Amino acid sequence: MRPHFGLLPLLVIGVLASNTTASDGSPKVIRNLSYGPAPQQVLDLYLTDQPGSPLIVWVHGGAWRAGSKDNVPILELVKRGYNIASVEYRLSPIAKFPAQVHDIKAAI
């Protein structure tokens, strides 16, 4: 039986070419990279040590009203050779829909 992830919001968007292993051999994590002017427009990168690995963009759930980029249930994929960008976006109490979609497009 295949694992069920519901509407797993993944998107493979590109390839990172650099070697990004941390000095202790664990995947490198770069937190709170800004992609826009709002404080919520940041993302975290989880990078493999494999040059040329694809990048998966993780968009957390929460009906545009709640959630956080900090809870990434797919981090196991980094061990399998995928880089992950976990995107934070402005939630609907702060910015009216479709601002969330615009934020995600800006991050990509």
DSSP file (Angstrom, degrees, kcal/mol; ACC not computed):
  #  RESIDUE AA STRUCTURE BP1 BP2  ACC     N-H-->O    O-->H-N    N-H-->O    O-->H-N    TCO  KAPPA ALPHA  PHI   PSI    X-CA   Y-CA   Z-CA
    1    1 A M              0   0    0      0, 0.0     3,-0.1     0, 0.0     0, 0.0   0.000 360.0 360.0 360.0 134.3    0.0    0.0    0.0
    2    2 A R        -     0   0    0      1,-0.1     2,-0.1     0, 0.0     0, 0.0  -0.508 360.0-104.5 -74.7 142.3    1.3    3.4   -0.9
    3    3 A P        -     0   0    0      0, 0.0     2,-0.6     0, 0.0    -1,-0.1  -0.423  33.6-133.8 -64.5 144.4    1.7    6.0    1.9
    4    4 A H        +     0   0    0      1,-0.1     3,-0.1    -2,-0.1     0, 0.0  -0.896  31.0 169.3-106.0 121.1   -1.1    8.6    1.8
    5    5 A F        -     0   0    0     -2,-0.6     2,-0.1     1,-0.4    -1,-0.1   0.271  35.9-138.3-110.5   9.0    0.0   12.2    2.2
    6    6 A G  S    S-     0   0    0      1,-0.2     2,-1.6     2,-0.1    -1,-0.4  -0.469  77.3 -10.4  67.2-139.9   -3.4   13.9    1.2
    7    7 A L  S    S-     0   0    0     -2,-0.1    -1,-0.2    -3,-0.1    -3,-0.0  -0.598  82.2-163.0 -90.0  74.7   -2.8   16.8   -1.0
    8    8 A L        -     0   0    0     -2,-1.6     2,-2.0     1,-0.1    -2,-0.1  -0.447  11.4-142.6 -65.1 111.5    0.9   16.9   -0.5
    9    9 A P        +     0   0    0      0, 0.0    50,-1.4     0, 0.0     2,-0.4  -0.499  45.2 143.3 -83.8  79.0    2.0   20.3   -1.6
   10   10 A L  E     +A   58   0A   0     -2,-2.0     2,-0.3    48,-0.2    48,-0.2  -0.873  24.7 179.9-116.4 149.0    5.3   19.5   -3.3
   11   11 A L  E     -A   57   0A   0     46,-0.7    46,-2.6    -2,-0.4     2,-0.7  -0.903  20.3-147.1-148.6 119.3    6.8   21.0   -6.4
   12   12 A V  E     +A   56   0A   0     -2,-0.3    44,-0.2    44,-0.2     3,-0.1  -0.774  31.4 162.7 -84.5 119.1   10.2   20.1   -7.8
   13   13 A I  E     -     0   0A   0     42,-2.4     2,-0.3    -2,-0.7    -1,-0.2   0.596  46.9 -27.0-119.5 -12.2   11.4   23.3   -9.3
   14   14 A G  E     -A   55   0A   0     41,-0.8    41,-2.6     2,-0.0     2,-0.4  -0.968  56.4 -89.5-176.9-169.9   15.1   23.2  -10.0
   15   15 A V  E     -A   54   0A   0     -2,-0.3     2,-0.5    39,-0.3    38,-0.1  -0.995  21.1-148.9-131.6 132.9   18.5   21.9   -9.3
   16   16 A L  E     -A   53   0A   0     37,-2.2    36,-1.7    -2,-0.4    37,-0.7  -0.888   9.9-168.0-100.2 132.4   21.2   23.2   -6.9
   17   17 A A        +     0   0    0     -2,-0.5     2,-0.1    34,-0.2    -1,-0.1   0.559  50.6  93.7-100.4  -9.0   24.7   22.6   -8.1
   18   18 A S  S    S-     0   0    0     33,-0.1     2,-0.6    32,-0.1    34,-0.1  -0.468  77.8-112.7 -89.9 158.5   26.9   23.4   -5.1
   19   19 A N        +     0   0    0     -2,-0.1    30,-0.2     1,-0.1    31,-0.1  -0.793  38.5 175.2 -84.7 120.6   28.2   21.0   -2.5
   20   20 A T        +     0   0    0     28,-0.8     8,-0.8    -2,-0.6     2,-0.3  -0.078  17.3 144.4-125.2  33.4   26.4   22.1    0.7
   21   21 A T  B     -E   27   0B   0     28,-0.2     5,-0.1     6,-0.1    27,-0.1  -0.563  48.6-124.4 -75.0 133.9   27.5   19.6    3.4
   22   22 A A    >   -     0   0    0      4,-2.2     3,-2.2    -2,-0.3     6,-0.1  -0.320  32.8-100.6 -68.0 162.7   27.8   21.1    6.8
   23   23 A S  T 3  S+     0   0    0      1,-0.3    -1,-0.1     2,-0.1    -2,-0.1   0.756 123.3  53.1 -61.5 -25.1   31.2   20.6    8.5
   24   24 A D  T 3  S-     0   0    0      2,-0.1    -1,-0.3     3,-0.1    -2,-0.0   0.368 120.3-106.1 -91.7   6.2   29.8   17.7   10.6
   25   25 A G  S <  S+     0   0    0     -3,-2.2    -2,-0.1     1,-0.3    24,-0.1   0.324  81.9 122.3  90.4  -8.7   28.5   15.8    7.5
   26   26 A S  S    S-     0   0    0      1,-0.1    -4,-2.2    -5,-0.1    -1,-0.3  -0.450  76.0 -81.4 -82.8 160.7   24.8   16.7    8.2
   27   27 A P  B     -E   21   0B   0      0, 0.0     2,-0.3     0, 0.0    21,-0.2  -0.298  49.8-112.4 -60.0 144.4   22.7   18.5    5.6
   28   28 A K  E     -B   47   0A   0     19,-1.0    19,-3.1    -8,-0.8     2,-0.5  -0.598  28.7-158.2 -79.5 137.9   23.2   22.3    5.7
   29   29 A V  E     -B   46   0A   0     -2,-0.3     2,-0.6    17,-0.2    17,-0.2  -0.980   7.7-170.6-119.9 125.8   20.2   24.3    6.8
   30   30 A I  E     -B   45   0A   0     15,-2.5    15,-3.1    -2,-0.5     3,-0.3  -0.970  18.1-157.9-115.4 117.2   19.8   28.0    5.9
   31   31 A R  E     +     0   0A   0     -2,-0.6    13,-0.2    13,-0.2    -2,-0.0  -0.677  55.9   6.4-102.8 148.9   17.0   29.6    7.8
   32   32 A N  E     +     0   0A   0     -2,-0.3     2,-0.5     1,-0.2    12,-0.2   0.847  65.6 177.7  56.9  46.2   14.9   32.7    7.1
   33   33 A L  E     -B   43   0A   0     10,-3.0    10,-1.6    -3,-0.3     2,-0.3  -0.691  28.8-127.9 -75.2 125.1   16.1   33.7    3.7
   34   34 A S  E     +B   42   0A   0     -2,-0.5     8,-0.2     8,-0.2    -1,-0.0  -0.562  36.0 168.8 -79.6 136.2   14.1   36.7    2.6
   35   35 A Y        +     0   0    0      6,-2.2     7,-0.2    -2,-0.3    -1,-0.1   0.302  68.9  16.6-123.1   3.4   12.2   36.6   -0.7
   36   36 A G  S    S-     0   0    0      5,-1.0    -1,-0.2     2,-0.2     5,-0.1  -0.956  83.7 -94.5-162.9 176.3   10.1   39.7   -0.2
   37   37 A P  S    S+     0   0    0      0, 0.0    -1,-0.0     0, 0.0    -3,-0.0   0.750  91.8  88.3 -76.5 -24.7    9.7   42.9    1.9
   38   38 A A  S >  S-     0   0    0      1,-0.1     3,-1.6     2,-0.0    -2,-0.2  -0.457  83.0-123.8 -75.5 147.2    7.2   41.5    4.5
   39   39 A P  T 3  S+     0   0    0      0, 0.0    -1,-0.1     0, 0.0    -3,-0.0   0.783 111.8  56.6 -60.2 -25.9    8.6   39.8    7.6
   40   40 A Q  T 3  S+     0   0    0      1,-0.2     2,-1.9    51,-0.0    48,-0.1   0.601  81.8  93.0 -80.4 -11.2    6.6   36.7    6.8
   41   41 A Q    <   +     0   0    0     -3,-1.6    -6,-2.2    -5,-0.1    -5,-1.0  -0.524  62.7 112.4 -88.4  74.4    8.2   36.4    3.3
   42   42 A V  E     -B   34   0A   0     -2,-1.9    46,-2.6    -8,-0.2     2,-0.3  -0.904  44.2-161.4-136.8 163.6   11.0   34.0    4.3
   43   43 A L  E     -BC  33  87A   0    -10,-1.6   -10,-3.0    -2,-0.3     2,-0.4  -0.977  13.3-134.5-144.5 158.7   12.0   30.4    3.5
   44   44 A D  E     - C   0  86A   0     42,-2.2    42,-2.9    -2,-0.3     2,-0.5  -0.926  16.8-149.0-111.9 139.4   14.3   27.8    5.0
   45   45 A L  E     -BC  30  85A   0    -15,-3.1   -15,-2.5    -2,-0.4     2,-0.5  -0.929   7.5-167.0-109.7 133.3   16.6   25.7    2.8
   46   46 A Y  E     -BC  29  84A   0     38,-3.0    38,-2.6    -2,-0.5     2,-0.4  -0.976  21.9-165.3-116.1 112.4   17.5   22.1    3.7
   47   47 A L  E     -B   28   0A   0    -19,-3.1   -19,-1.0    -2,-0.5    36,-0.1  -0.817  12.4-143.6-114.2 139.4   20.4   21.1    1.4
   48   48 A T        -     0   0    0     -2,-0.4   -28,-0.8   -21,-0.2   -20,-0.1  -0.249  24.8-120.4 -82.3 176.4   22.0   17.8    0.6
   49   49 A D  S    S+     0   0    0    -30,-0.2   -28,-0.2   -29,-0.1    -1,-0.1   0.211  84.4 102.0 -99.7  13.1   25.6   17.1    0.0
   50   50 A Q  S >  S-     0   0    0    -30,-0.1     3,-1.3   -31,-0.1    -2,-0.2  -0.863  71.6-133.6-104.1 109.3   24.9   15.9   -3.6
   51   51 A P  T 3  S+     0   0    0      0, 0.0   -34,-0.2     0, 0.0   -33,-0.1  -0.279  89.4  24.4 -57.5 142.2   25.7   18.4   -6.3
   52   52 A G  T 3  S+     0   0    0    -36,-1.7   -35,-0.2     1,-0.2   -33,-0.1   0.594  84.4 155.9  80.6  11.3   22.9   18.7   -8.9
   53   53 A S  E <   -A   16   0A   0     -3,-1.3   -37,-2.2   -37,-0.7    -1,-0.2  -0.431  45.6-107.9 -72.2 144.0   20.1   17.5   -6.6
   54   54 A P  E     -A   15   0A   0      0, 0.0    29,-2.9     0, 0.0     2,-0.5  -0.290  27.6-127.7 -67.9 157.1   16.6   18.6   -7.4
   55   55 A L  E     -Ad  14  83A   0    -41,-2.6   -42,-2.4    27,-0.2   -41,-0.8  -0.926  16.3-160.4-109.8 128.8   14.8   21.2   -5.2
   56   56 A I  E     -Ad  12  84A   0     27,-2.9    29,-2.8    -2,-0.5     2,-0.6  -0.921  11.0-144.3-106.1 131.8   11.4   20.5   -3.7
   57   57 A V  E     -Ad  11  85A   0    -46,-2.6   -46,-0.7    -2,-0.5     2,-0.6  -0.874  13.0-156.6 -97.1 119.7    9.3   23.5   -2.5
   58   58 A W  E     -Ad  10  86A   0     27,-3.3    29,-2.4    -2,-0.6     2,-0.6  -0.861   7.9-171.0 -98.6 123.5    7.3   22.6    0.6
   59   59 A V  E     - d   0  87A   0    -50,-1.4    29,-0.1    -2,-0.6    27,-0.1  -0.961  22.4-133.1-114.2 113.5    4.2   24.8    1.2
   60   60 A H        -     0   0    0     27,-0.7     4,-0.2    -2,-0.6     9,-0.1  -0.252  17.7-123.4 -66.8 152.5    2.7   24.1    4.6
   61   61 A G        +     0   0    0      7,-0.1     7,-0.1     1,-0.1    -1,-0.1  -0.182  56.3 123.2 -82.5-178.7   -1.0   23.6    5.0
   62   62 A G  S >> S-     0   0    0      5,-0.1     3,-2.1     3,-0.1     4,-1.3   0.476  85.8 -90.8 135.2  16.6   -3.4   25.5    7.2
   63   63 A A  T 34 S-     0   0    0      1,-0.3    -2,-0.1     2,-0.2     4,-0.1   0.806  77.4 -70.8  57.1  32.6   -6.1   26.8    4.8
   64   64 A W  T 34 S+     0   0    0      2,-0.3    28,-3.5    -4,-0.2    -1,-0.3   0.417 132.3  82.4  65.3  -0.1   -4.0   30.0    4.3
   65   65 A R  T <4 S+     0   0    0     -3,-2.1     2,-0.3    26,-0.2    -2,-0.2   0.676  95.7   9.9-105.3 -22.2   -4.9   31.0    8.0
   66   66 A A  S  < S+     0   0    0     -4,-1.3    -2,-0.3    -6,-0.1     2,-0.1  -0.882  75.6  81.3-150.1 173.6   -2.4   29.0   10.1
   67   67 A G        -     0   0    0     -2,-0.3     2,-0.3    -4,-0.1    -5,-0.1  -0.418  48.5-120.2 110.9 175.3    0.7   26.9   10.0
   68   68 A S    >   -     0   0    0      3,-0.1     3,-1.0    -2,-0.1    -7,-0.1  -0.995  18.6-125.2-155.2 150.4    4.4   27.5    9.7
   69   69 A K  T 3  S+     0   0    0     -2,-0.3   -25,-0.1     1,-0.2    19,-0.1   0.615 101.7  78.2 -68.7 -12.9    7.4   26.7    7.5
   70   70 A D  T 3  S+     0   0    0      1,-0.2     2,-1.0     2,-0.0    -1,-0.2   0.697  78.5  70.4 -74.6 -20.2    9.1   25.2   10.6
   71   71 A N    <   +     0   0    0     -3,-1.0    -1,-0.2     2,-0.0    -3,-0.1  -0.787  61.7 168.7-102.2  92.8    7.1   21.9   10.5
   72   72 A V    >   -     0   0    0     -2,-1.0     3,-1.1     1,-0.1    -3,-0.1  -0.863  14.4-177.0-109.8  99.8    8.5   20.1    7.5
   73   73 A P  T 3  S+     0   0    0      0, 0.0     3,-0.3     0, 0.0    -1,-0.1   0.499  77.2  63.1 -76.5  -0.9    7.2   16.4    7.5
   74   74 A I  T >   +     0   0    0      1,-0.2     3,-2.2     2,-0.1     4,-0.3   0.155  59.5 116.9-109.0  19.2    9.3   15.6    4.4
   75   75 A L  T X>  +     0   0    0     -3,-1.1     3,-1.7     1,-0.3     4,-0.6   0.737  63.1  75.3 -61.2 -21.5   12.8   16.1    5.7
   76   76 A E  H >> S+     0   0    0     -3,-0.3     3,-0.6     1,-0.3     4,-0.6   0.794  83.2  68.7 -57.4 -27.7   13.5   12.4    5.1
   77   77 A L  H <4>S+     0   0    0     -3,-2.2     5,-2.2     1,-0.2     3,-0.4   0.745  85.7  66.9 -67.0 -22.6   13.7   13.3    1.4
   78   78 A V  H X45S+     0   0    0     -3,-1.7     3,-1.6    -4,-0.3    -1,-0.2   0.909  98.2  52.7 -62.1 -40.3   17.0   15.2    2.1
   79   79 A K  H <<5S+     0   0    0     -3,-0.6    -1,-0.2    -4,-0.6    -2,-0.2   0.738 105.4  56.3 -65.2 -21.8   18.6   11.9    3.0
   80   80 A R  T 3<5S-     0   0    0     -4,-0.6    -1,-0.3    -3,-0.4    -2,-0.2   0.331 130.6 -91.1 -93.5   6.2   17.4   10.6   -0.4
   81   81 A G  T < 5S+     0   0    0     -3,-1.6     2,-0.4     1,-0.3    -3,-0.2   0.611  84.4 125.8 100.4  13.0   19.1   13.4   -2.3
   82   82 A Y      < -     0   0    0     -5,-2.2    -1,-0.3   -29,-0.1     2,-0.3  -0.883  49.6-141.7-107.1 135.8   16.5   16.1   -2.5
   83   83 A N  E     - d   0  55A   0    -29,-2.9   -27,-2.9    -2,-0.4     2,-0.4  -0.650  21.5-151.0 -82.9 150.5   17.0   19.7   -1.4
   84   84 A I  E     -Cd  46  56A   0    -38,-2.6   -38,-3.0    -2,-0.3     2,-0.5  -0.989  14.9-164.8-129.7 134.4   13.9   21.3    0.3
   85   85 A A  E     -Cd  45  57A   0    -29,-2.8   -27,-3.3    -2,-0.4     2,-0.7  -0.980  12.2-159.4-112.1 117.5   12.8   24.9    0.4
   86   86 A S  E     -Cd  44  58A   0    -42,-2.9   -42,-2.2    -2,-0.5     2,-0.4  -0.884  15.2-149.9-101.2 116.5   10.1   25.4    3.1
   87   87 A V  E     -Cd  43  59A   0    -29,-2.4   -27,-0.7    -2,-0.7     2,-0.4  -0.710  12.0-161.4 -98.3 130.4    8.2   28.6    2.4
   88   88 A E        -     0   0    0    -46,-2.6     2,-0.3    -2,-0.4   -46,-0.2  -0.828  19.6-179.6 -96.9 146.2    6.5   30.9    4.9
   89   89 A Y        -     0   0    0     -2,-0.4     2,-0.3   -48,-0.1    11,-0.1  -0.936  38.2 -81.2-141.7 164.3    3.9   33.2    3.5
   90   90 A R        -     0   0    0     -2,-0.3    13,-0.1     9,-0.2     2,-0.1  -0.525  50.0-132.4 -68.9 126.6    1.6   35.9    4.7
   91   91 A L    >>  -     0   0    0     -2,-0.3     4,-2.5   -26,-0.1     3,-1.9  -0.377  23.8-102.7 -79.2 160.8   -1.5   34.3    6.3
   92   92 A S  T 34 S+     0   0    0    -28,-3.5   -27,-0.2     1,-0.3    -1,-0.1   0.751 118.1  62.2 -61.8 -27.9   -5.0   35.4    5.5
   93   93 A P  T 34 S+     0   0    0      0, 0.0    -1,-0.3     0, 0.0     3,-0.1   0.776 117.1  33.0 -65.5 -20.4   -5.5   37.4    8.8
   94   94 A I  T <4 S+     0   0    0     -3,-1.9     2,-0.4     1,-0.3    -2,-0.2   0.820 131.2  23.0 -98.8 -41.2   -2.6   39.6    7.6
   95   95 A A  S  < S-     0   0    0     -4,-2.5    -1,-0.3     0, 0.0     5,-0.2  -0.995  81.0-120.0-135.5 131.1   -3.0   39.6    3.8
   96   96 A K    >   -     0   0    0     -2,-0.4     3,-2.2    -3,-0.1    -6,-0.1  -0.400  52.3 -65.8 -71.2 141.1   -6.1   38.9    1.8
   97   97 A F  T 3  S+     0   0    0      1,-0.3    -1,-0.1     2,-0.2    -6,-0.0  -0.372 118.9  37.2 -56.4 137.1   -6.2   36.0   -0.6
   98   98 A P  T >> S+     0   0    0      0, 0.0     4,-2.0     0, 0.0     3,-0.5  -0.806  94.8  88.9 -99.6  28.2   -4.6   35.6   -3.2
   99   99 A A  H <> S+     0   0    0     -3,-2.2     4,-2.5     1,-0.2    -9,-0.2   0.844  85.2  59.4 -55.5 -33.4   -1.6   37.2   -1.5
  100  100 A Q  H 3> S+     0   0    0      1,-0.2     4,-2.1     2,-0.2    -1,-0.2   0.909 105.4  47.2 -63.1 -42.5   -0.6   33.8   -0.3
  101  101 A V  H <> S+     0   0    0     -3,-0.5     4,-2.4     2,-0.2    -1,-0.2   0.897 111.2  51.7 -65.2 -40.8   -0.3   32.5   -3.8
  102  102 A H  H  X S+     0   0    0     -4,-2.0     4,-2.3     1,-0.2    -2,-0.2   0.896 108.5  51.8 -63.0 -39.7    1.7   35.5   -4.9
  103  103 A D  H  X S+     0   0    0     -4,-2.5     4,-2.3     2,-0.2    -2,-0.2   0.930 109.8  48.2 -62.0 -45.3    4.0   35.0   -2.0
  104  104 A I  H  X S+     0   0    0     -4,-2.1     4,-2.1     1,-0.2    -2,-0.2   0.911 111.4  50.3 -64.0 -42.0    4.7   31.4   -3.0
  105  105 A K  H  < S+     0   0    0     -4,-2.4    -1,-0.2     1,-0.2    -2,-0.2   0.898 109.9  51.3 -62.0 -39.4    5.3   32.4   -6.6
  106  106 A A  H  < S+     0   0    0     -4,-2.3    -2,-0.2     1,-0.2    -1,-0.2   0.885 108.3  51.7 -65.2 -38.4    7.7   35.1   -5.4
  107  107 A A  H  <        0   0    0     -4,-2.3    -1,-0.2     1,-0.3    -2,-0.2   0.901 360.0 360.0 -64.0 -40.6    9.6   32.5   -3.3
  108  108 A I     <        0   0    0     -4,-2.1    -1,-0.3    -5,-0.2    -2,-0.2   0.498 360.0 360.0 -68.3 360.0    9.9   30.2   -6.3
